[in-house]
Structure formats: structure tokens, C-alpha cells
Amino acid sequence: MEDSTRLGSVSIAQQGAEKARWLTWIASEAEWEEAGEAFVQDLANEGGKPSSTANMVAAVRATELTRVSKDRICHDPLAACFVGLKLRLLTKSRLITRLVLRVVEAVAPGLTGYVAGRTRYLDEYLQGCAEAGFRQIVFLGAGYDSRAYRLDLASPGMKVFEVDSPATQREKLYRAKKAFGRLPREVVYVAVDFDRDRLDTRMFESGYDRDVKTLFVWEGVTYYITPKAVDNVLRFVSGDSGPGSTILFDYLYRSFLDGTCRLRDARRLRIAYRLIWTKLLRLEPFVFGIEPGELNEFMSVRGFTVNARINGDHRLPGGSRKGVCFFENVEAMVPGPYPMDRVVSDGR
Ligand SMILES: C[S@@+](CC[C@H](N)C(=O)[O-])C[C@H]1O[C@@H](n2cnc3c(N)ncnc32)[C@H](O)[C@@H]1O
């Protein structure tokens, strides 16, 4: 408790003086509220648009609850709190939701199943993480992930961090406050642009401990960021976390990006992606992919051992739903410090 008081006052002091980019434990509710307001204001001044795809995946999770139980893949009762107004209407009426989901399934087969499936996989993984010896959880590109609030992850032995671009984090905090009536105190919020900022500096400033076993969750992010940003994140994780630390992430096959993918539904999803995703809805584009045959080498060069790979169409609970077979979920471990100068930052 003494420690959090100290960290809290450091945070408040620095926010006034030099625009801190994190919000961490504060001793009293009033101080926390004050620091939270200042932090959100500070992020707002920076401008930028919150992620539209983060909103979209939160909406997909919210619509899961409108499905009959045999078709439901994940269970995120807080998802709807984080969905923007327009999309939230979708979850208000079962009839409208069902209609929209049918259309989505017809034009982008498996997409909602894939998003819900990875959420389920990660939820299950996270529930056992304290027993597995993890002492910190870092959500990278957290978006409107609600796990920190619904899975009761934070405890005296576990620190939880949410890292995201300033604009999305600002919107997340705004929506969280609206939903809960206060900013949740169990999380350390760190505003970072993976392209522009030093993740290590921000994390150390915010109280992150590089020596303990840490679980990193990087869900639905890699395909939206540049090869340089991917390397920045992996460099930090492999170089600045304790032995046994693990990163869970998903990636997209590069062949989908360059149009050479011949796997099931790739053609149809590519049309939907080009006409609806980027043109009509103006969602963030996909910019990064890896070929599955190159994944193990890609990770090994960056200091990781790949423990598990789960295809995006694999074993979806619910039976009648399918996923997307050119995404993959990966579990990769950090065996120890690794010289990142061997990495060629070309995205392969
Ligand atoms: C599709 S959302 C996924 C959000 C969340 N992980 C989930 O699954 O619900 C992509 C996330 O990546 C974040 N992101 C994209 N580019 C980023 C960057 N350059 N630096 C930091 N975060 C970034 C967005 O702000 C957004 O929260």
C-alpha cells in the first residue's frame, strides 16, 4: 500500500510538470479521480482518432450475447459498455442484430467467429495465469478489452497494464468512466504509439518490472501496425521481461494482403475487405502479415520460442460457427535476454 501511495504521488506530480504518459495507482479515490481527469485531458489535447477497428471488435463481442447459447463462442458481458453509440444500436434489438450478423456472415464468412474465438482462447488462458506464475499482465493495443474489469485479474501479486495509442486510450477511459461511474483503479494506463514512442521508457516510468514473469496480450493488433512497430514491441518483450514471459498474439497471412491467398473464403473476404472494410466503413487497413511457414523463424530471430499455434478456424466452440483460416493465434515464450541487433527490420 505504501508503494502505491508513493507511485501515485509521483504520477500526479509529473503529470502537472511534464505531461506524464501513464496513469498509475493513486492512494485515495479523490486523488485518482483528479489524476484521471488530468490524464484524459492531456491525451485529448494530443488529438488523433480512436481506433475504429477496436470499436468494431468490441461490437462483435457484444453481439455474441444476442446469439442463442449453442452458437455463442465468447462471453463478454461488458463489451457493450465500450461500443460507440451507432454500433451499440446493433446490440439493442435482437432482430436487427440477427439481420446484420447474417449479412456480415454472407459477405465476410467466419470473421465474427474468428474474433469471438480468439477472445475465448485468451480469456481461458488468462484465467489460469496467476497459477502459471505470471506477475504482470500487459495488454498491448488494449482497445476496448474489458478483461481487466471482468476477469478480476489484478491482485496484490499481479499488476495489470493497458497500453494503447493516446487517442484510443482517451476514448477507452471516457467510456469506462461512463460505464462504471469512475475510472477503474486496478489498471495502469500507458499511452504509447508503437511507431513513434519508446515502449520501454514509458513502461519503466509507469512501474513495470522488467525482471518478473509477464504475460503480454497483443490481440488483433499486429496486422494494423508497421513492421517497425512490430519489431519495437517484440524487442521490448524479449529484451525487457523476466524468464518465462509469454506473448499471445495473432497475425494475418501475408498472402491475404498481396492477394495470392487461395485458402477457403480468401477471395470473398478480400473483396469485402477492399470494398466494405476500407472504402465504405473506412476502418484501419491491414498493413502487416507473415507467411505461416516463416513464423517460427521470424519469432526465433527475435528471441522467442513458439509454444503453440492455433489456426483461426480451429475448434470453435458452438459447432455451427466457422472462423477464418488465414489468421493464426500464437503463444511464444521468452527464454532469456537476446541480442536484438541480429534482427533485420523488414517485416519478414
Ligand atoms: C482491432 S483493435 C484491437 C483492440 C483489442 N486488443 C481487442 O482485441 O479488442 C487494434 C488496437 O491497436 C491499437 N493500435 C493500432 N496502431 C497502434 C500504434 N501504432 N500504437 C499503439 N497502438 C496501436 C489501436 O489503438 C487499437 O486499440
The ligand as an SDF file (V2000), in Angstrom:
LIG
                    3D

 27 29  0  0  0  0  0  0  0  0999 V2000
   -8.5200   -4.0830  -33.6010 C   0  0  0  0  0  0  0  0  0  0  0  0
   -8.0230   -3.1340  -32.2490 S   0  0  0  0  0  0  0  0  0  0  0  0
   -7.7870   -4.4390  -31.0540 C   0  0  0  0  0  0  0  0  0  0  0  0
   -8.0790   -3.9640  -29.6690 C   0  0  0  0  0  0  0  0  0  0  0  0
   -8.0860   -5.0190  -28.5820 C   0  0  0  0  0  0  0  0  0  0  0  0
   -6.8040   -5.6420  -28.4420 N   0  0  0  0  0  0  0  0  0  0  0  0
   -9.1610   -6.0310  -28.8300 C   0  0  0  0  0  0  0  0  0  0  0  0
   -8.8720   -7.1330  -29.3060 O   0  0  0  0  0  0  0  0  0  0  0  0
  -10.3100   -5.7100  -28.5700 O   0  0  0  0  0  0  0  0  0  0  0  0
   -6.3660   -2.5940  -32.6030 C   0  0  0  0  0  0  0  0  0  0  0  0
   -5.7280   -1.8070  -31.4570 C   0  0  0  0  0  0  0  0  0  0  0  0
   -4.3700   -1.4870  -31.8040 O   0  0  0  0  0  0  0  0  0  0  0  0
   -4.1020   -0.1580  -31.4060 C   0  0  0  0  0  0  0  0  0  0  0  0
   -3.0390    0.4000  -32.2500 N   0  0  0  0  0  0  0  0  0  0  0  0
   -3.0130    0.4750  -33.5970 C   0  0  0  0  0  0  0  0  0  0  0  0
   -1.8820    1.0810  -34.0100 N   0  0  0  0  0  0  0  0  0  0  0  0
   -1.1840    1.4080  -32.8860 C   0  0  0  0  0  0  0  0  0  0  0  0
    0.0530    2.0500  -32.6520 C   0  0  0  0  0  0  0  0  0  0  0  0
    0.8270    2.4940  -33.6570 N   0  0  0  0  0  0  0  0  0  0  0  0
    0.4610    2.2120  -31.3790 N   0  0  0  0  0  0  0  0  0  0  0  0
   -0.2960    1.7770  -30.3510 C   0  0  0  0  0  0  0  0  0  0  0  0
   -1.4830    1.1380  -30.5180 N   0  0  0  0  0  0  0  0  0  0  0  0
   -1.9230    0.9610  -31.7690 C   0  0  0  0  0  0  0  0  0  0  0  0
   -5.4150    0.5570  -31.6130 C   0  0  0  0  0  0  0  0  0  0  0  0
   -5.4780    1.7590  -30.8750 O   0  0  0  0  0  0  0  0  0  0  0  0
   -6.4080   -0.4930  -31.1570 C   0  0  0  0  0  0  0  0  0  0  0  0
   -6.6770   -0.3990  -29.8000 O   0  0  0  0  0  0  0  0  0  0  0  0
  1  2  1  0
  2  3  1  0
  2 10  1  0
  3  4  1  0
  4  5  1  0
  5  6  1  0
  5  7  1  0
  7  8  2  0
  7  9  1  0
 10 11  1  0
 11 12  1  0
 11 26  1  0
 12 13  1  0
 13 14  1  0
 13 24  1  0
 14 15  1  0
 14 23  1  0
 15 16  2  0
 16 17  1  0
 17 18  1  0
 17 23  2  0
 18 19  1  0
 18 20  2  0
 20 21  1  0
 21 22  2  0
 22 23  1  0
 24 25  1  0
 24 26  1  0
 26 27  1  0
M  CHG  2   2   1   9  -1
M  END
$$$$
